[in-house]
Amino acid sequence: MSRGEWSIGCRDLAGRRRDVTVFVSNDKVVLVAPPGEAAVLGPLDVGRLRAALRDAVVATTDEEEH
């Protein structure tokens, strides 16, 4: 994973492994879910998603300061 991009493991409704991706584009946080799917997150995965979103917001602030 590159700086400014986070991948969180999840499953779709059929139980297949998928990823939710969080990345920074300019000054925006972008959340990419599995295409055409629902992302099913367990409690630990929700914590990882929360941390990725927090880190992405911090990264947008860092970009604005430079």
C-alpha positions as CSV (number, residue, x, y, z in Angstrom):
1,M,0.0,0.0,0.0
2,S,1.3,3.4,-0.9
3,R,1.2,6.4,1.5
4,G,-2.3,7.9,1.4
5,E,-4.0,4.6,0.6
6,W,-5.4,2.0,3.0
7,S,-7.1,-1.3,2.3
8,I,-9.5,-2.9,4.8
9,G,-10.4,-6.6,4.4
10,C,-14.1,-7.4,4.4
11,R,-16.5,-10.0,2.9
12,D,-19.4,-9.6,0.5
13,L,-22.9,-10.9,1.2
14,A,-21.9,-14.3,-0.3
15,G,-18.9,-14.5,2.1
16,R,-16.2,-13.9,-0.5
17,R,-13.1,-11.9,0.6
18,R,-13.2,-8.4,-0.7
19,D,-11.5,-5.1,0.2
20,V,-12.7,-1.6,1.0
21,T,-10.1,1.0,0.0
22,V,-9.6,4.4,1.4
23,F,-7.4,7.0,-0.4
24,V,-6.8,10.7,-0.6
25,S,-7.4,12.6,-3.9
26,N,-6.5,16.2,-3.7
27,D,-8.2,17.4,-0.5
28,K,-10.9,14.7,-0.4
29,V,-11.1,11.3,1.2
30,V,-12.4,8.6,-1.2
31,L,-14.0,5.4,-0.1
32,V,-14.1,2.6,-2.6
33,A,-16.4,-0.4,-1.8
34,P,-16.4,-3.7,-3.7
35,P,-18.0,-3.0,-7.1
36,G,-21.7,-3.8,-7.0
37,E,-21.4,-5.4,-3.6
38,A,-22.1,-4.7,0.0
39,A,-19.1,-4.7,2.4
40,V,-19.7,-6.8,5.5
41,L,-17.3,-5.7,8.3
42,G,-16.7,-7.4,11.6
43,P,-15.9,-5.3,14.7
44,L,-12.2,-5.4,14.2
45,D,-12.6,-4.4,10.5
46,V,-14.8,-1.5,11.5
47,G,-12.0,-0.3,13.8
48,R,-9.5,-0.6,10.9
49,L,-11.9,1.4,8.6
50,R,-12.2,4.1,11.2
51,A,-8.4,4.3,11.6
52,A,-8.0,4.5,7.8
53,L,-10.5,7.3,7.5
54,R,-8.9,9.2,10.4
55,D,-5.4,8.8,8.8
56,A,-6.8,9.9,5.4
57,V,-8.3,13.0,6.9
58,V,-4.9,13.8,8.6
59,A,-3.2,13.2,5.2
60,T,-5.5,15.8,3.5
61,T,-4.6,18.3,6.2
62,D,-0.9,17.6,5.7
63,E,-1.3,18.2,1.9
64,E,-3.1,21.5,2.5
65,E,-0.3,22.7,4.7
66,H,2.4,22.1,2.0
